């Protein structure tokens, strides 16, 4: 049974908005389809196909060319979150809490989460961290703020973790990640992103916790999958993570179009007659 059912409307079928409860109740059912979005047009294009759109702090690298997510600000997340909400009608919209906006205390996390929800109209926030963030997750959820947790590889902690290598290869680390998964689920997270962990561990976590797991660089056994849309669409250049599958080459298409345009401009083939405005004809005197 799918998370949501189409709602018949005149001229076609529209899907009901996905709720936090629907995502939570998707455990063990049809896999959840999740992608990132940072702008209204992309949200419009993805909305019908997705259960969840994540306004990820990955926008720092994807949109702004930063080397990590660390410099991303709360104002940036709010601006992009509001744009994605305006562009979506169906998918649940979740906005990342950026680095430094929630780690200090549960009260800080509540203030900034409240601002995100109020100023974007999104449905939930996402934060990174396992057992260490359980108190904060409980504090938020008890005060009406839905939380999507994020365990395993945590990009905001990449400096402390020593890079982007897969997690859970060693037994001790694997047990800690399982403990993190249990802690965030018990604290009230409605689902969790499981990033960059070895496949057997992701499958084990999925069978252990009572809330949905959303994998990225994890296992097909997770309750859902998420990718950075720009990676999936071939819009990023340079290194492509092993777990990414390219479903299109939008970047190549843009390059080809730009080259064709440049050639036409330099050869004065564009603009052609059909692209020009003519002067109004003079009205002869009577």
C-alpha positions in Angstrom: 0.0 0.0 0.0 1.4 3.4 -1.0 1.8 6.3 1.4 -0.6 8.5 -0.4 -3.5 7.9 -2.8 -4.5 10.0 -5.8 -7.4 12.5 -5.4 -9.6 12.6 -8.4 -10.1 16.1 -9.8 -11.7 17.4 -13.0 -9.3 17.0 -15.9 -7.0 14.5 -14.3 -5.8 13.3 -10.9 -4.0 15.2 -8.2 -2.3 13.7 -5.3 -3.0 14.7 -1.7 -0.3 16.4 0.2 2.0 13.9 2.0 1.9 14.3 5.8 4.5 13.6 8.5 2.1 10.8 9.8 2.0 9.3 6.3 5.8 9.1 6.2 6.0 7.6 9.6 3.4 5.0 8.7 5.3 4.0 5.6 7.5 1.7 7.5 7.8 -1.6 5.7 5.5 -0.5 2.9 6.2 1.0 -0.6 9.6 2.6 -0.6 9.6 6.3 -0.1 10.9 8.5 -3.0 12.9 11.5 -1.8 15.1 14.1 -3.6 16.6 17.4 -2.7 15.3 20.7 -4.0 16.6 24.2 -3.6 14.4 26.3 -6.0 10.7 26.7 -6.9 11.0 25.5 -10.5 12.9 22.3 -9.5 10.4 21.7 -6.8 7.6 21.9 -9.3 9.3 19.5 -11.6 10.0 16.9 -8.8 6.8 17.3 -6.7 4.5 14.8 -8.3 7.1 12.0 -8.4 8.3 12.4 -4.8 7.0 11.7 -1.3 9.5 14.0 0.3 11.6 17.0 -0.9 14.6 17.9 1.3 15.9 21.4 1.2 19.4 20.2 2.1 22.3 22.2 3.3 24.0 20.5 0.4 22.9 23.7 -1.4 26.1 25.3 -0.1 28.1 23.1 -2.5 25.5 22.5 -5.2 24.2 26.1 -5.6 26.9 28.3 -4.1 30.1 26.4 -4.9 31.2 26.0 -1.3 33.6 23.2 -0.4 31.4 21.9 2.4 28.0 22.5 4.2 29.7 24.3 7.1 29.3 27.9 5.9 25.6 27.6 5.1 23.5 30.0 7.1 20.0 29.9 8.6 18.9 32.7 6.3 20.1 30.8 3.3 18.1 27.7 4.3 15.0 29.8 5.0 15.2 31.6 1.6 15.5 28.3 -0.3 13.0 26.5 1.9 10.3 29.1 1.2 11.0 28.8 -2.5 10.6 25.0 -2.5 7.4 25.3 -0.5 6.0 27.7 -3.1 6.9 25.2 -5.8 5.4 22.1 -4.2 1.8 20.9 -3.7 2.2 17.2 -2.9 5.5 16.2 -1.4 6.4 16.7 2.3 9.0 19.5 2.5 11.8 19.2 5.1 14.4 21.9 5.6 17.9 21.2 7.1 19.0 23.0 10.2 22.5 24.3 9.2 25.7 23.8 11.2 25.7 25.9 14.4 22.0 26.5 14.5 21.0 23.7 16.8 24.0 22.0 18.5 24.4 24.5 21.4 21.1 23.5 23.2 17.6 22.3 22.7 16.4 25.8 23.3 18.6 27.1 20.4 17.3 24.3 18.2 13.7 25.2 19.0 14.2 28.9 18.3 15.7 28.3 14.9 13.4 25.4 14.0 10.4 27.6 14.9 11.7 30.3 12.6 12.2 27.9 9.7 8.7 26.5 10.0 7.1 30.0 10.4 9.1 31.7 7.6 9.1 28.9 5.0 5.8 27.0 5.6 7.7 23.7 5.5 6.5 20.6 7.2 9.5 19.5 9.3 13.2 20.1 10.0 16.2 17.8 9.7 19.2 17.7 12.0 22.3 15.6 12.0 23.4 13.5 15.0 22.6 10.3 16.8 22.4 9.7 20.6 24.0 13.0 21.3 21.0 14.8 19.7 18.3 12.6 21.2 17.5 15.2 23.9 17.1 17.9 21.3 14.9 15.8 19.1 12.7 15.0 22.1 12.6 18.7 23.0 11.5 19.7 19.5 9.0 16.9 18.9 7.3 17.5 22.3 6.8 21.1 21.3 5.2 20.3 17.9 8.2 20.4 15.6 8.5 17.2 13.5 12.1 16.1 13.1 13.8 14.0 10.4 17.0 12.6 12.0 20.3 12.0 10.1 22.8 9.3 11.2 25.8 7.5 9.8 28.0 9.8 7.7 27.2 13.4 8.8 28.5 16.0 6.4 28.4 18.8 9.1 30.8 16.7 11.2 33.1 15.8 8.3 36.1 17.7 9.9 35.7 15.6 13.1 35.1 12.4 11.2 38.1 12.8 9.0 36.4 12.7 5.6 33.5 11.2 3.7 34.5 7.5 3.9 31.7 5.0 4.5 30.9 4.3 8.1 30.3 1.1 10.0 33.1 -1.1 8.6 34.5 -1.7 12.1 32.3 -3.5 14.7 32.5 -0.8 17.3 31.5 1.9 15.0 28.7 -0.2 13.6 27.3 -0.7 17.1 27.5 3.0 17.8 25.5 3.8 14.7 22.8 1.2 15.6 22.7 2.8 19.0 22.3 6.2 17.3 19.4 4.9 15.2 17.6 3.6 18.2 18.2 6.8 20.2 16.8 9.1 17.6 13.8 6.9 16.9 13.0 6.7 20.7 13.4 10.4 20.9 10.5 11.0 18.5 12.0 11.4 15.0 9.4 10.5 12.4 12.1 9.0 10.1 15.8 9.0 9.7 18.3 9.5 6.8 21.0 6.8 6.9 23.9 8.1 5.0 27.2 6.5 3.8 27.1 3.2 5.8 27.9 -0.3 4.6 24.9 -2.1 3.2 24.6 -4.8 5.8 24.5 -2.2 8.6 21.9 -0.1 6.9 19.7 -3.2 6.4 20.2 -4.1 10.1 19.2 -0.6 11.2 16.1 -0.7 9.0 15.0 -4.0 10.6 15.7 -2.7 14.1 14.0 0.7 14.3 10.3 1.3 14.1 10.4 4.4 11.9 11.3 4.6 8.2 14.9 4.7 7.1 15.8 6.8 4.1 19.1 5.6 2.5 21.7 7.5 0.7 24.8 5.5 0.0 23.3 2.8 2.2 21.1 -0.2 1.3 18.2 -1.0 -1.0 16.6 -2.6 2.1 16.0 0.9 3.5 12.4 2.1 3.6 13.2 4.8 1.1 16.0 6.5 -0.9 17.2 10.0 -1.4 19.7 11.6 -3.7 20.9 15.1 -4.4 18.9 16.0 -7.4 21.7 17.7 -9.2 23.9 14.6 -8.9 21.0 12.4 -10.1 20.3 14.7 -13.1 24.0 15.1 -14.2 24.1 18.8 -13.1 27.3 18.4 -11.0 30.8 18.2 -12.3 33.9 16.6 -11.0 33.8 13.7 -8.6 30.5 11.7 -8.5 30.0 9.5 -5.3 29.8 5.8 -5.9 26.2 5.6 -4.7 24.9 8.1 -7.3 23.1 6.9 -10.4 22.9 9.4 -13.2 19.4 9.4 -14.7 20.1 12.3 -17.1 22.9 14.5 -18.5 21.3 17.9 -17.9 24.7 19.5 -17.5 25.8 18.1 -20.9 22.6 19.4 -22.5 23.1 22.9 -21.1 26.7 22.9 -22.4 25.6 21.9 -25.9 22.8 24.5 -25.9 25.2 27.2 -24.8 27.7 26.2 -27.4 25.1 26.3 -30.2 23.9 29.7 -29.0 27.4 31.0 -28.9 28.0 29.9 -32.5 24.8 31.5 -33.7 25.5 34.8 -32.0 29.1 34.9 -33.4 27.9 34.1 -36.9 25.0 36.6 -36.6 22.4 33.9 -37.1 20.7 34.9 -33.9 18.6 36.9 -33.5 16.9 36.1 -36.9 14.1 38.0 -38.5 11.4 36.1 -36.6 12.9 37.1 -33.3 12.8 40.9 -34.0 10.3 43.6 -33.3 9.3 45.8 -36.3 8.3 49.4 -36.2 4.7 50.3 -36.2 3.4 51.1 -39.7 2.7 54.8 -40.3 -0.9 55.8 -40.7 -1.4 57.7 -43.9 -3.2 61.1 -43.6 -6.8 61.1 -44.8 
